[in-house]
Amino acid sequence: MAVRLLDTNIVSFVLKGHSLATGYQQHLAGYTLAISFMTLAEMREGAILAGWGKRRVARLETTLNQLLLAQ
């Protein structure tokens, strides 16, 4: 299966259920989704700066790890 590398803003839109994510869905469907180490770092930084709790950070980490390990 082909892989799509997602930028930080797209990951953020999708995880938040933002209305802007809708426009990207057609470009993501049917692909294995992946992120770069930079997107991983930016998403973690955003969670820290926003003061997310342990539970929410754990859910984020699970999702990010799934995207990092995409093959």
PyMOL Python script that loads the backbone (N, CA, C, O; Angstrom):
from pymol import cmd

cmd.read_pdbstr("""\
ATOM      1  N   MET A   1       0.849  -1.183   0.000  1.00  0.00           N
ATOM      2  CA  MET A   1       0.000   0.000   0.000  1.00  0.00           C
ATOM      3  C   MET A   1       0.892   1.243   0.000  1.00  0.00           C
ATOM      4  O   MET A   1       1.936   1.267   0.652  1.00  0.00           O
ATOM      5  N   ALA A   2       0.483   2.246  -0.717  1.00  0.00           N
ATOM      6  CA  ALA A   2       1.228   3.503  -0.800  1.00  0.00           C
ATOM      7  C   ALA A   2       1.119   4.277   0.518  1.00  0.00           C
ATOM      8  O   ALA A   2       0.135   4.173   1.250  1.00  0.00           O
ATOM      9  N   VAL A   3       2.156   5.046   0.784  1.00  0.00           N
ATOM     10  CA  VAL A   3       2.232   5.808   2.036  1.00  0.00           C
ATOM     11  C   VAL A   3       2.085   7.300   1.745  1.00  0.00           C
ATOM     12  O   VAL A   3       2.617   7.807   0.758  1.00  0.00           O
ATOM     13  N   ARG A   4       1.363   7.988   2.611  1.00  0.00           N
ATOM     14  CA  ARG A   4       1.262   9.448   2.568  1.00  0.00           C
ATOM     15  C   ARG A   4       1.914   9.992   3.827  1.00  0.00           C
ATOM     16  O   ARG A   4       1.543   9.622   4.940  1.00  0.00           O
ATOM     17  N   LEU A   5       2.896  10.880   3.641  1.00  0.00           N
ATOM     18  CA  LEU A   5       3.565  11.530   4.761  1.00  0.00           C
ATOM     19  C   LEU A   5       2.788  12.791   5.113  1.00  0.00           C
ATOM     20  O   LEU A   5       2.620  13.680   4.278  1.00  0.00           O
ATOM     21  N   LEU A   6       2.319  12.864   6.343  1.00  0.00           N
ATOM     22  CA  LEU A   6       1.472  13.978   6.774  1.00  0.00           C
ATOM     23  C   LEU A   6       2.286  15.061   7.459  1.00  0.00           C
ATOM     24  O   LEU A   6       3.170  14.774   8.265  1.00  0.00           O
ATOM     25  N   ASP A   7       1.980  16.300   7.132  1.00  0.00           N
ATOM     26  CA  ASP A   7       2.595  17.436   7.806  1.00  0.00           C
ATOM     27  C   ASP A   7       1.848  17.678   9.121  1.00  0.00           C
ATOM     28  O   ASP A   7       0.738  17.183   9.317  1.00  0.00           O
ATOM     29  N   THR A   8       2.458  18.425   9.991  1.00  0.00           N
ATOM     30  CA  THR A   8       1.915  18.669  11.326  1.00  0.00           C
ATOM     31  C   THR A   8       0.510  19.259  11.286  1.00  0.00           C
ATOM     32  O   THR A   8      -0.356  18.844  12.057  1.00  0.00           O
ATOM     33  N   ASN A   9       0.278  20.208  10.409  1.00  0.00           N
ATOM     34  CA  ASN A   9      -1.047  20.839  10.388  1.00  0.00           C
ATOM     35  C   ASN A   9      -2.139  19.841  10.013  1.00  0.00           C
ATOM     36  O   ASN A   9      -3.245  19.911  10.548  1.00  0.00           O
ATOM     37  N   ILE A  10      -1.846  18.916   9.104  1.00  0.00           N
ATOM     38  CA  ILE A  10      -2.849  17.929   8.702  1.00  0.00           C
ATOM     39  C   ILE A  10      -3.133  16.970   9.861  1.00  0.00           C
ATOM     40  O   ILE A  10      -4.290  16.652  10.136  1.00  0.00           O
ATOM     41  N   VAL A  11      -2.089  16.516  10.533  1.00  0.00           N
ATOM     42  CA  VAL A  11      -2.275  15.638  11.692  1.00  0.00           C
ATOM     43  C   VAL A  11      -3.119  16.349  12.740  1.00  0.00           C
ATOM     44  O   VAL A  11      -4.040  15.757  13.302  1.00  0.00           O
ATOM     45  N   SER A  12      -2.818  17.591  13.000  1.00  0.00           N
ATOM     46  CA  SER A  12      -3.555  18.371  13.989  1.00  0.00           C
ATOM     47  C   SER A  12      -5.024  18.507  13.598  1.00  0.00           C
ATOM     48  O   SER A  12      -5.908  18.302  14.430  1.00  0.00           O
ATOM     49  N   PHE A  13      -5.289  18.847  12.348  1.00  0.00           N
ATOM     50  CA  PHE A  13      -6.683  18.984  11.877  1.00  0.00           C
ATOM     51  C   PHE A  13      -7.450  17.680  12.075  1.00  0.00           C
ATOM     52  O   PHE A  13      -8.571  17.684  12.586  1.00  0.00           O
ATOM     53  N   VAL A  14      -6.848  16.577  11.672  1.00  0.00           N
ATOM     54  CA  VAL A  14      -7.524  15.278  11.751  1.00  0.00           C
ATOM     55  C   VAL A  14      -7.761  14.878  13.198  1.00  0.00           C
ATOM     56  O   VAL A  14      -8.864  14.453  13.544  1.00  0.00           O
ATOM     57  N   LEU A  15      -6.750  15.004  14.050  1.00  0.00           N
ATOM     58  CA  LEU A  15      -6.904  14.604  15.453  1.00  0.00           C
ATOM     59  C   LEU A  15      -7.931  15.455  16.194  1.00  0.00           C
ATOM     60  O   LEU A  15      -8.623  14.963  17.085  1.00  0.00           O
ATOM     61  N   LYS A  16      -8.027  16.724  15.828  1.00  0.00           N
ATOM     62  CA  LYS A  16      -8.980  17.621  16.491  1.00  0.00           C
ATOM     63  C   LYS A  16     -10.384  17.526  15.902  1.00  0.00           C
ATOM     64  O   LYS A  16     -11.335  18.064  16.469  1.00  0.00           O
ATOM     65  N   GLY A  17     -10.514  16.835  14.755  1.00  0.00           N
ATOM     66  CA  GLY A  17     -11.816  16.796  14.086  1.00  0.00           C
ATOM     67  C   GLY A  17     -12.181  18.153  13.514  1.00  0.00           C
ATOM     68  O   GLY A  17     -13.360  18.481  13.382  1.00  0.00           O
ATOM     69  N   HIS A  18     -11.173  18.939  13.176  1.00  0.00           N
ATOM     70  CA  HIS A  18     -11.360  20.291  12.640  1.00  0.00           C
ATOM     71  C   HIS A  18     -12.042  20.228  11.273  1.00  0.00           C
ATOM     72  O   HIS A  18     -11.841  19.280  10.515  1.00  0.00           O
ATOM     73  N   SER A  19     -12.838  21.231  10.969  1.00  0.00           N
ATOM     74  CA  SER A  19     -13.547  21.261   9.683  1.00  0.00           C
ATOM     75  C   SER A  19     -12.590  21.265   8.491  1.00  0.00           C
ATOM     76  O   SER A  19     -12.957  20.801   7.411  1.00  0.00           O
ATOM     77  N   LEU A  20     -11.378  21.776   8.666  1.00  0.00           N
ATOM     78  CA  LEU A  20     -10.402  21.777   7.575  1.00  0.00           C
ATOM     79  C   LEU A  20      -9.921  20.368   7.221  1.00  0.00           C
ATOM     80  O   LEU A  20      -9.408  20.149   6.123  1.00  0.00           O
ATOM     81  N   ALA A  21     -10.081  19.416   8.137  1.00  0.00           N
ATOM     82  CA  ALA A  21      -9.668  18.034   7.866  1.00  0.00           C
ATOM     83  C   ALA A  21     -10.496  17.416   6.746  1.00  0.00           C
ATOM     84  O   ALA A  21     -10.013  16.547   6.019  1.00  0.00           O
ATOM     85  N   THR A  22     -11.727  17.857   6.607  1.00  0.00           N
ATOM     86  CA  THR A  22     -12.625  17.299   5.602  1.00  0.00           C
ATOM     87  C   THR A  22     -12.030  17.382   4.197  1.00  0.00           C
ATOM     88  O   THR A  22     -12.149  16.437   3.418  1.00  0.00           O
ATOM     89  N   GLY A  23     -11.400  18.490   3.874  1.00  0.00           N
ATOM     90  CA  GLY A  23     -10.818  18.673   2.548  1.00  0.00           C
ATOM     91  C   GLY A  23      -9.660  17.742   2.250  1.00  0.00           C
ATOM     92  O   GLY A  23      -9.302  17.544   1.089  1.00  0.00           O
ATOM     93  N   TYR A  24      -9.073  17.171   3.285  1.00  0.00           N
ATOM     94  CA  TYR A  24      -7.927  16.270   3.102  1.00  0.00           C
ATOM     95  C   TYR A  24      -8.325  14.800   3.063  1.00  0.00           C
ATOM     96  O   TYR A  24      -7.538  13.962   2.622  1.00  0.00           O
ATOM     97  N   GLN A  25      -9.521  14.478   3.513  1.00  0.00           N
ATOM     98  CA  GLN A  25      -9.929  13.077   3.633  1.00  0.00           C
ATOM     99  C   GLN A  25      -9.789  12.309   2.323  1.00  0.00           C
ATOM    100  O   GLN A  25      -9.348  11.160   2.325  1.00  0.00           O
ATOM    101  N   GLN A  26     -10.155  12.923   1.221  1.00  0.00           N
ATOM    102  CA  GLN A  26     -10.064  12.226  -0.070  1.00  0.00           C
ATOM    103  C   GLN A  26      -8.618  11.915  -0.452  1.00  0.00           C
ATOM    104  O   GLN A  26      -8.366  10.979  -1.212  1.00  0.00           O
ATOM    105  N   HIS A  27      -7.685  12.679   0.060  1.00  0.00           N
ATOM    106  CA  HIS A  27      -6.274  12.472  -0.242  1.00  0.00           C
ATOM    107  C   HIS A  27      -5.618  11.464   0.716  1.00  0.00           C
ATOM    108  O   HIS A  27      -4.499  11.012   0.475  1.00  0.00           O
ATOM    109  N   LEU A  28      -6.317  11.119   1.793  1.00  0.00           N
ATOM    110  CA  LEU A  28      -5.772  10.211   2.791  1.00  0.00           C
ATOM    111  C   LEU A  28      -6.353   8.807   2.698  1.00  0.00           C
ATOM    112  O   LEU A  28      -5.695   7.829   3.054  1.00  0.00           O
ATOM    113  N   ALA A  29      -7.581   8.714   2.219  1.00  0.00           N
ATOM    114  CA  ALA A  29      -8.279   7.426   2.163  1.00  0.00           C
ATOM    115  C   ALA A  29      -7.527   6.439   1.271  1.00  0.00           C
ATOM    116  O   ALA A  29      -7.122   6.760   0.154  1.00  0.00           O
ATOM    117  N   GLY A  30      -7.357   5.238   1.796  1.00  0.00           N
ATOM    118  CA  GLY A  30      -6.727   4.172   1.026  1.00  0.00           C
ATOM    119  C   GLY A  30      -5.210   4.158   1.097  1.00  0.00           C
ATOM    120  O   GLY A  30      -4.569   3.338   0.440  1.00  0.00           O
ATOM    121  N   TYR A  31      -4.631   5.046   1.877  1.00  0.00           N
ATOM    122  CA  TYR A  31      -3.180   5.123   2.015  1.00  0.00           C
ATOM    123  C   TYR A  31      -2.769   4.778   3.442  1.00  0.00           C
ATOM    124  O   TYR A  31      -3.545   4.958   4.381  1.00  0.00           O
ATOM    125  N   THR A  32      -1.553   4.285   3.595  1.00  0.00           N
ATOM    126  CA  THR A  32      -0.957   4.158   4.906  1.00  0.00           C
ATOM    127  C   THR A  32      -0.441   5.545   5.266  1.00  0.00           C
ATOM    128  O   THR A  32       0.280   6.165   4.485  1.00  0.00           O
ATOM    129  N   LEU A  33      -0.807   6.029   6.441  1.00  0.00           N
ATOM    130  CA  LEU A  33      -0.427   7.379   6.854  1.00  0.00           C
ATOM    131  C   LEU A  33       0.809   7.320   7.737  1.00  0.00           C
ATOM    132  O   LEU A  33       0.941   6.427   8.574  1.00  0.00           O
ATOM    133  N   ALA A  34       1.719   8.282   7.547  1.00  0.00           N
ATOM    134  CA  ALA A  34       2.964   8.323   8.309  1.00  0.00           C
ATOM    135  C   ALA A  34       3.319   9.771   8.628  1.00  0.00           C
ATOM    136  O   ALA A  34       2.820  10.698   7.991  1.00  0.00           O
ATOM    137  N   ILE A  35       4.190   9.956   9.624  1.00  0.00           N
ATOM    138  CA  ILE A  35       4.674  11.285   9.991  1.00  0.00           C
ATOM    139  C   ILE A  35       6.190  11.263  10.096  1.00  0.00           C
ATOM    140  O   ILE A  35       6.801  10.206  10.252  1.00  0.00           O
ATOM    141  N   SER A  36       6.782  12.438  10.008  1.00  0.00           N
ATOM    142  CA  SER A  36       8.229  12.576  10.167  1.00  0.00           C
ATOM    143  C   SER A  36       8.560  12.801  11.647  1.00  0.00           C
ATOM    144  O   SER A  36       7.678  13.049  12.469  1.00  0.00           O
ATOM    145  N   PHE A  37       9.845  12.708  11.955  1.00  0.00           N
ATOM    146  CA  PHE A  37      10.270  12.974  13.335  1.00  0.00           C
ATOM    147  C   PHE A  37       9.971  14.417  13.712  1.00  0.00           C
ATOM    148  O   PHE A  37       9.712  14.704  14.881  1.00  0.00           O
ATOM    149  N   MET A  38      10.003  15.327  12.748  1.00  0.00           N
ATOM    150  CA  MET A  38       9.739  16.733  13.041  1.00  0.00           C
ATOM    151  C   MET A  38       8.274  16.938  13.420  1.00  0.00           C
ATOM    152  O   MET A  38       7.973  17.695  14.342  1.00  0.00           O
ATOM    153  N   THR A  39       7.372  16.274  12.721  1.00  0.00           N
ATOM    154  CA  THR A  39       5.956  16.351  13.080  1.00  0.00           C
ATOM    155  C   THR A  39       5.732  15.762  14.463  1.00  0.00           C
ATOM    156  O   THR A  39       4.959  16.309  15.250  1.00  0.00           O
ATOM    157  N   LEU A  40       6.392  14.661  14.766  1.00  0.00           N
ATOM    158  CA  LEU A  40       6.302  14.073  16.101  1.00  0.00           C
ATOM    159  C   LEU A  40       6.713  15.099  17.153  1.00  0.00           C
ATOM    160  O   LEU A  40       6.011  15.292  18.146  1.00  0.00           O
ATOM    161  N   ALA A  41       7.848  15.752  16.935  1.00  0.00           N
ATOM    162  CA  ALA A  41       8.343  16.753  17.894  1.00  0.00           C
ATOM    163  C   ALA A  41       7.380  17.927  18.021  1.00  0.00           C
ATOM    164  O   ALA A  41       7.123  18.395  19.130  1.00  0.00           O
ATOM    165  N   GLU A  42       6.849  18.406  16.906  1.00  0.00           N
ATOM    166  CA  GLU A  42       5.934  19.551  16.945  1.00  0.00           C
ATOM    167  C   GLU A  42       4.628  19.206  17.651  1.00  0.00           C
ATOM    168  O   GLU A  42       4.078  20.037  18.375  1.00  0.00           O
ATOM    169  N   MET A  43       4.128  17.995  17.448  1.00  0.00           N
ATOM    170  CA  MET A  43       2.894  17.594  18.122  1.00  0.00           C
ATOM    171  C   MET A  43       3.127  17.468  19.628  1.00  0.00           C
ATOM    172  O   MET A  43       2.280  17.872  20.424  1.00  0.00           O
ATOM    173  N   ARG A  44       4.268  16.911  20.015  1.00  0.00           N
ATOM    174  CA  ARG A  44       4.588  16.804  21.444  1.00  0.00           C
ATOM    175  C   ARG A  44       4.756  18.187  22.068  1.00  0.00           C
ATOM    176  O   ARG A  44       4.268  18.437  23.170  1.00  0.00           O
ATOM    177  N   GLU A  45       5.437  19.072  21.373  1.00  0.00           N
ATOM    178  CA  GLU A  45       5.626  20.435  21.879  1.00  0.00           C
ATOM    179  C   GLU A  45       4.276  21.126  22.070  1.00  0.00           C
ATOM    180  O   GLU A  45       4.044  21.787  23.082  1.00  0.00           O
ATOM    181  N   GLY A  46       3.396  20.966  21.093  1.00  0.00           N
ATOM    182  CA  GLY A  46       2.071  21.579  21.195  1.00  0.00           C
ATOM    183  C   GLY A  46       1.308  21.096  22.413  1.00  0.00           C
ATOM    184  O   GLY A  46       0.654  21.884  23.096  1.00  0.00           O
ATOM    185  N   ALA A  47       1.391  19.797  22.687  1.00  0.00           N
ATOM    186  CA  ALA A  47       0.706  19.234  23.856  1.00  0.00           C
ATOM    187  C   ALA A  47       1.287  19.790  25.148  1.00  0.00           C
ATOM    188  O   ALA A  47       0.547  20.096  26.083  1.00  0.00           O
ATOM    189  N   ILE A  48       2.606  19.922  25.203  1.00  0.00           N
ATOM    190  CA  ILE A  48       3.262  20.466  26.403  1.00  0.00           C
ATOM    191  C   ILE A  48       2.865  21.921  26.609  1.00  0.00           C
ATOM    192  O   ILE A  48       2.497  22.316  27.715  1.00  0.00           O
ATOM    193  N   LEU A  49       2.938  22.713  25.555  1.00  0.00           N
ATOM    194  CA  LEU A  49       2.606  24.136  25.659  1.00  0.00           C
ATOM    195  C   LEU A  49       1.145  24.368  26.018  1.00  0.00           C
ATOM    196  O   LEU A  49       0.803  25.353  26.673  1.00  0.00           O
ATOM    197  N   ALA A  50       0.277  23.438  25.577  1.00  0.00           N
ATOM    198  CA  ALA A  50      -1.147  23.566  25.876  1.00  0.00           C
ATOM    199  C   ALA A  50      -1.498  23.028  27.258  1.00  0.00           C
ATOM    200  O   ALA A  50      -2.634  23.165  27.714  1.00  0.00           O
ATOM    201  N   GLY A  51      -0.514  22.412  27.927  1.00  0.00           N
ATOM    202  CA  GLY A  51      -0.756  21.903  29.275  1.00  0.00           C
ATOM    203  C   GLY A  51      -1.661  20.688  29.326  1.00  0.00           C
ATOM    204  O   GLY A  51      -2.438  20.527  30.267  1.00  0.00           O
ATOM    205  N   TRP A  52      -1.564  19.824  28.311  1.00  0.00           N
ATOM    206  CA  TRP A  52      -2.391  18.623  28.289  1.00  0.00           C
ATOM    207  C   TRP A  52      -2.095  17.736  29.487  1.00  0.00           C
ATOM    208  O   TRP A  52      -0.966  17.685  29.975  1.00  0.00           O
ATOM    209  N   GLY A  53      -3.123  17.039  29.953  1.00  0.00           N
ATOM    210  CA  GLY A  53      -2.967  16.082  31.051  1.00  0.00           C
ATOM    211  C   GLY A  53      -2.379  14.767  30.568  1.00  0.00           C
ATOM    212  O   GLY A  53      -2.217  14.536  29.370  1.00  0.00           O
ATOM    213  N   LYS A  54      -2.065  13.912  31.532  1.00  0.00           N
ATOM    214  CA  LYS A  54      -1.415  12.630  31.227  1.00  0.00           C
ATOM    215  C   LYS A  54      -2.250  11.750  30.301  1.00  0.00           C
ATOM    216  O   LYS A  54      -1.717  11.130  29.381  1.00  0.00           O
ATOM    217  N   ARG A  55      -3.544  11.696  30.542  1.00  0.00           N
ATOM    218  CA  ARG A  55      -4.415  10.832  29.736  1.00  0.00           C
ATOM    219  C   ARG A  55      -4.455  11.288  28.281  1.00  0.00           C
ATOM    220  O   ARG A  55      -4.350  10.473  27.364  1.00  0.00           O
ATOM    221  N   ARG A  56      -4.602  12.565  28.081  1.00  0.00           N
ATOM    222  CA  ARG A  56      -4.674  13.107  26.718  1.00  0.00           C
ATOM    223  C   ARG A  56      -3.334  12.941  25.999  1.00  0.00           C
ATOM    224  O   ARG A  56      -3.307  12.614  24.812  1.00  0.00           O
ATOM    225  N   VAL A  57      -2.241  13.160  26.697  1.00  0.00           N
ATOM    226  CA  VAL A  57      -0.905  12.969  26.114  1.00  0.00           C
ATOM    227  C   VAL A  57      -0.703  11.499  25.752  1.00  0.00           C
ATOM    228  O   VAL A  57      -0.129  11.191  24.707  1.00  0.00           O
ATOM    229  N   ALA A  58      -1.169  10.595  26.604  1.00  0.00           N
ATOM    230  CA  ALA A  58      -1.033   9.160  26.324  1.00  0.00           C
ATOM    231  C   ALA A  58      -1.782   8.780  25.046  1.00  0.00           C
ATOM    232  O   ALA A  58      -1.278   7.996  24.241  1.00  0.00           O
ATOM    233  N   ARG A  59      -2.984   9.334  24.859  1.00  0.00           N
ATOM    234  CA  ARG A  59      -3.743   9.057  23.623  1.00  0.00           C
ATOM    235  C   ARG A  59      -3.008   9.607  22.410  1.00  0.00           C
ATOM    236  O   ARG A  59      -2.950   8.958  21.365  1.00  0.00           O
ATOM    237  N   LEU A  60      -2.442  10.813  22.551  1.00  0.00           N
ATOM    238  CA  LEU A  60      -1.674  11.413  21.461  1.00  0.00           C
ATOM    239  C   LEU A  60      -0.476  10.530  21.121  1.00  0.00           C
ATOM    240  O   LEU A  60      -0.221  10.255  19.948  1.00  0.00           O
ATOM    241  N   GLU A  61       0.254  10.087  22.133  1.00  0.00           N
ATOM    242  CA  GLU A  61       1.435   9.246  21.915  1.00  0.00           C
ATOM    243  C   GLU A  61       1.071   7.948  21.196  1.00  0.00           C
ATOM    244  O   GLU A  61       1.797   7.505  20.305  1.00  0.00           O
ATOM    245  N   THR A  62      -0.038   7.346  21.576  1.00  0.00           N
ATOM    246  CA  THR A  62      -0.482   6.119  20.911  1.00  0.00           C
ATOM    247  C   THR A  62      -0.727   6.373  19.431  1.00  0.00           C
ATOM    248  O   THR A  62      -0.275   5.602  18.584  1.00  0.00           O
ATOM    249  N   THR A  63      -1.430   7.434  19.121  1.00  0.00           N
ATOM    250  CA  THR A  63      -1.717   7.775  17.730  1.00  0.00           C
ATOM    251  C   THR A  63      -0.451   8.094  16.969  1.00  0.00           C
ATOM    252  O   THR A  63      -0.269   7.613  15.850  1.00  0.00           O
ATOM    253  N   LEU A  64       0.435   8.898  17.550  1.00  0.00           N
ATOM    254  CA  LEU A  64       1.668   9.272  16.877  1.00  0.00           C
ATOM    255  C   LEU A  64       2.562   8.060  16.628  1.00  0.00           C
ATOM    256  O   LEU A  64       3.182   7.950  15.571  1.00  0.00           O
ATOM    257  N   ASN A  65       2.628   7.158  17.593  1.00  0.00           N
ATOM    258  CA  ASN A  65       3.430   5.952  17.424  1.00  0.00           C
ATOM    259  C   ASN A  65       2.901   5.080  16.295  1.00  0.00           C
ATOM    260  O   ASN A  65       3.678   4.471  15.561  1.00  0.00           O
ATOM    261  N   GLN A  66       1.591   5.019  16.156  1.00  0.00           N
ATOM    262  CA  GLN A  66       0.996   4.250  15.056  1.00  0.00           C
ATOM    263  C   GLN A  66       1.395   4.861  13.716  1.00  0.00           C
ATOM    264  O   GLN A  66       1.682   4.137  12.763  1.00  0.00           O
ATOM    265  N   LEU A  67       1.413   6.188  13.641  1.00  0.00           N
ATOM    266  CA  LEU A  67       1.790   6.862  12.404  1.00  0.00           C
ATOM    267  C   LEU A  67       3.280   6.735  12.129  1.00  0.00           C
ATOM    268  O   LEU A  67       3.688   6.612  10.974  1.00  0.00           O
ATOM    269  N   LEU A  68       4.090   6.762  13.171  1.00  0.00           N
ATOM    270  CA  LEU A  68       5.538   6.621  13.000  1.00  0.00           C
ATOM    271  C   LEU A  68       5.917   5.232  12.528  1.00  0.00           C
ATOM    272  O   LEU A  68       6.874   5.069  11.771  1.00  0.00           O
ATOM    273  N   LEU A  69       5.183   4.243  12.963  1.00  0.00           N
ATOM    274  CA  LEU A  69       5.522   2.867  12.640  1.00  0.00           C
ATOM    275  C   LEU A  69       4.871   2.369  11.364  1.00  0.00           C
ATOM    276  O   LEU A  69       4.985   1.189  11.033  1.00  0.00           O
ATOM    277  N   ALA A  70       4.189   3.249  10.641  1.00  0.00           N
ATOM    278  CA  ALA A  70       3.536   2.845   9.387  1.00  0.00           C
ATOM    279  C   ALA A  70       4.567   2.345   8.399  1.00  0.00           C
ATOM    280  O   ALA A  70       5.663   2.895   8.287  1.00  0.00           O
ATOM    281  N   GLN A  71       4.202   1.296   7.687  1.00  0.00           N
ATOM    282  CA  GLN A  71       5.121   0.725   6.683  1.00  0.00           C
ATOM    283  C   GLN A  71       4.422   0.578   5.363  1.00  0.00           C
ATOM    284  O   GLN A  71       5.024   0.117   4.394  1.00  0.00           O
TER     285      GLN A  71
END
""", "prot")
cmd.dss("prot")
cmd.show_as("cartoon", "prot")
cmd.util.cbc("prot")
cmd.orient("prot")
